[in-house]
Amino acid sequence: MSLEHPSWWDPHSDQPFKLARSEKRRLKAVNLNEYLRTAFCALGSLPTIAWHYARRKRIAPPTPRDFVGLGISPDHGSHQAVSDLVEELGVQNLLLRVPSWHADKLDYYLDFAGRFKGHKLLINILQSRQSVLNPSEWLDTVDRVIDAFFPLTTTFQIGNAINRSKWGCHHTGEYLDLLKGVDDLRKRRPDLVLGGSSVIDFEPLATIRTLINGYHYHLDACTSALYVNRRGSPYSHQYWFFDLERKIRLIRAITEASNRCAPRVWVTETNWPLLDTKPYTPNSGLPRSTVDEATQAKYLTDYYRIAYQTGLIERVYWWQLINPGYGLVDHRHGVIRKMPSFNAFAKLLAGGLLQD
């Protein structure tokens, strides 16, 4: 049984509904001012980023179980089914979203998360427009969520998809305001690990702005929802040059140049939506950005292999386990059906496919 979400949230695809064009108001003066700040920040940091991009400093290769992660949700499938599937896969790194608008219902998420003791749990605290309009309330909510989950995990992601207006931030400056005060949360929690930037898709200017600036906060890792499905294969290019491997290299170079983040990168969301699965994925009828189940399994394997072989990234989370529109398991009609991507994911955890 899932909780009730606000009217602007799509419970099938687990994201806010698309905003009407009139609601985005991108040409407001405050937005234009933030765009200029972003441009100056990018120009000023470009030489340093380019140097780190060319230098390509690799990390020690993680084990498959340390590298492969999976998003889980209490809102799709029974909680017992989720637990059983996680154990069957043997996945250790789990990501759980906790919406800020459910701060008074944390027991629901805690009961679900309690099933996964012994796993490495990353809690992604979701913002909304209300968070931006009332930043002190947002900071209090973040503090409450961390307090509630701290016995289970010390690792939290601040925000999600911050470069999309429908998620609450109309520009990156509003996300930076949400990061004000987060360092104060460490005072009584020395082991606290905070991830952020939380940019969705490949938008390096937004990543630069959130990681190189004059604000006062420190992130322990850059979290990136690095979707590439709109380009088709992970080997496809964006801006004529950036395939997945080069995108990861650039994001890692930005963290190396950052004055606000340690040089660590976690991809906290990626997937390929499936054809003909409305309402679970809004673009299920567009072949350019959606695939059949066999292709999804192939692209999943390709993505993880490419990311692992860069030697620049610590972990990648597939979003998510149970969802007919883009997950590993279809739970429609009350039946659990493991899709080809489920088996591909299991093989990744076994380790053989990452090195091929």
N, C-alpha and C positions, 0 to 999 in steps of 0.2 A: 504494500500500500504506500503510495507516494504522497507527499505533502502538496497542498495547493500552492500554485505559483501566481504571481501577479498577471494581469491581463496582457502585458506586453511580452510575456515569456512563452515560447513554443515548447511544450513539454515533450513533443514527439522528437524534435531534432535537437533538444537541449541547448537552445540559444534564443536570444531575443528575436522577435519578429522584425522583419526589415522595416526601416523607417521610411516614411513618405519623403520624397525629395524636398518638400517644403519644410520638413522638420530638421534638416541637416544644417542649413544656414551657414555654409562654408565661407561665404564672403563677408561675414561680419568683421569689424575692425579688429577685435581681439584675436580672431582666428588668423587674420592676415599678419598680425604682429607675431604670433607664434610661428607662422611659416617662415617669416624673415629670420627669427632667432634660430630656427632649425637650419636654414640655409647658411647662415654665418658660422654656426657650430660645425657643420659638415665641411665647409671650406677651410676653416682653421685647423681641423683635425685630420684632413685628408692625407697630408704627407706622412704623419705618424702611422695612420691606419695602413697606408700603402706599404710602408716599411715592414710592419708586422705581417701583412698579407704575403709579402715576398719571403719573409723569414721562415714562416710556417713551422712554428715550434710545436712538436707533437707531445702528447701526454702518454703515460704508461698505459698500454692497452688493458681495458677492463675485461673481466670475465663476461661471457654471455649473460649470466644471471644478473650481473651488476649493470650491464648495458641495456638490456631489453626491459622496458616498462610498459604498464598497461593502465588505462583509465577505467575506473569502476564507478557505478552509480547505484544508489539504493532505489531508484525510480523505475528501473527496467528489469523485469524478471523477479522472482522471489529471492530474498536475501540468501536463503539456503542454496539456491541454484548458482548464484554468483560465487558464493564461497566454495562450492563443489568444483566449479569450473576453474577457479583460480588455483585450487589445489591440484587439479588434474594437469594444468599447464605447468605448474611448478614455478610460476613467475613470482619474483620477490619484490620488485619495485612497483608500487601501486600509487595511482593518483586519484584523489577524491576531491571533487568540487564541493565547497560549502558556501552557499549564497549568503551575502551579507543581510539580505532581507529575511533570512530564516534564523537570525541571531537569537530569537526567543524560542527556537525549536531545535536546539543543538542536540538534545537527547536522541532525536531520531537519527542523526548522523553518527553520534557516538556509539549507539547500539550497533549500527551497521559496521562501523570501523572496528569495533571490538572483536569482530569475527576474524580479523586479520592480524592479531598479535603475532609478533615474530617476523612480520614483513616490514619492508622499508616503505613507510607511508609518507607521501607528499600531499599536503592539504593546500588546495588552490582556493583562496578566498576571493569570491567574485564581487565586483563592484556593480553599482547601478547608478542611474542619474542622481538619485537621492544622496549617494555617497559623495558625489562631486558638489552638490548643493549644500551639504552639511558635513564638511571634512572632520570636524571634531567628533561627531557621532560615528563616522566611519572609523576613526582611529580607536574609539572605544570598542567598536564591534570587532576590529582586528584583535585587540587585546583580549576580548572575551573568548574569541575563537581559539587563540593561541593557548590561553589558560585552560580551556576545556580539553584540548587535544594534547597538551604537553606531556602527559604521562605516556601517551601512545607514540608520539613523534615529536621531533624537534625541528622539523623541516616544513616550511610554508612558502607558498608563492603568493605574492601580493598583486592581485588584479589579474585580468585576463582580457586579451584582444582589445588593448587600450587604444588602438588606432582605428577602431570602428565605432562610429557615433552611437549605434544602436546598443552598445554595451555601456554607455553612460558618459564617456569622455568625448567631448566634441573636438578636442585637439590634445596633443601630447602634454602641453603645459598643465592641463587639468589633471593628468595622471601624476605629473611631478608634484602637484599640490597634495595628492593622496599619499605620497611617500614622505611628506614632512612629518617628523615625529616618530617614524618607525624605529629609528636608532634608540629612542628612549625605551622601547620595549625590551631591549637587551639588558637593561640595568639589573633586573632580577632574574635574568635567564641567560647566563653566559654561554650556554650551549645552543642558543637559538640560531638556526640557519634560515636566511631569507633569500628567496629568489625573486627576480623581477625583470623589468623591461616589458615582458609579456606582450610583445608585438606579434600580431597574427599575420601570416603570409610573409613574403619576402619584401619588406619595405625598409631598406637600410637607413634611410634618413630618419625614420622614427626610432630605429634602434640606436643610432648615434645620439639623437637628442636625449633619449632616456638614460644613456650610459656615460655621456660626456657633457657636463654642465656645471654650473656654479651652485647647485643646491647642496644641502647637507644631509646625506644619507649614505649608507654603504650596503651593497647587495653582495651576497656570498656566491651567487651564480646568476648568469643571464638565462632567463627562461624564454623560450621562443616557440610559438605555435607555428612551426615552419611547414605549412601546407604547400604542396606543389601540384595538387591534382588538376588545377585549371590549365596546366601546361601539358597534361597527359602523363607520360612516363617521367620518372625521376631523372632520366638522362636528357629530357627536353630542356631547352634554353629559355631564359627570360632576359629581356633587354639584350638579346643577340649573343650573350656571353655567359650568363650565369646558369649553369646546370646545378644540380643539388650539391655536388662536391664543392663547387666554387662559392655557392651561397654560404655553406658552412664555413669555408675558409674566411670569407669576409666577416661573418658574424663573430667568429673567434678573434679575428684581427681587431675588431672594434672593442671587444672585451680586453684585449691586451693593451689597447690605447686608453681604456676607460679610467677615469678618476673616481668613479662611483661603483665599480663592480670588480670583483675578483675575476681572473681569466679562466672562467669555467662556463661551459655551455651545456644546457639541458634542453632538448626538444621535448616540450611537454604536451604537444598535440600534433598528430598528423593522421590522415586516413585518406581513403578514396571512397566517396559516396557511390552508392550502387544505383543502377538504372531501375526505373519503375518501382520505386519504393516510397512514394509519397504516402503519408505526410512526414515520414521519418527523415527524409532529406528534401529540402525545398527545391533543389535543382535536379530532381531525379529524372526529368525528361530531356536533359541536355547532354548529348553524347560527348561534347567537348570536355566536360568536367566530371562525368560519371562513367562508370565502367561496369562490366559484368563481373560475376563472382570470381571466375577463374583469373581474370585480369587483375582484380583487386589483390588476390593472393600473390600473383607474380610481382606486382608493383610494391607490395608490402615487403617482400623478400629483397627486392632490388634496393629499396630505400634504406633498410637496415644495413645491408651489406655495404652500400656506398658510405653511409654515415660512419660505420665502424672503421672502415678502411682509411678514412681521412686521418685517423689518429688525433682528432681535434675536439672530440665531443665525448662527454661522460656517459650520457644515457639518452634514450629515445622512448617516449611513451606513445603507444597507439591509443587513439580515442575513438571508441571505447570497447569494452568486452561485449556487452549485450545491447545491440541496437540494429534493427533490420535495415536501416538506411546506410550504415557505414561501419558497423561493428564486426566482430568475429562470429557472433551468434545471433540467429533470428529467433525471436521468442513469440512471434505472432500466433494467435489461435491457441495460446497456452501450451505450445509445444516448443521444446528447446531443440533447435536445429543448428548444428555446428557447420559453418560455411567453410569453403576451402581455405580461407584466410586463417581460420582457427588452427588447422593442421600446419599451415606454413609458419604460423607464430610459434607453435610448439617445437618445430624443427629448429627455429632460430635459437630457442632457449637451450636446445640440446648442443648447440655450438657449431655444427657442421657447416651451415650455410653462410656464416659470417666471413669465413676465410676463403670461400670459393672464388 
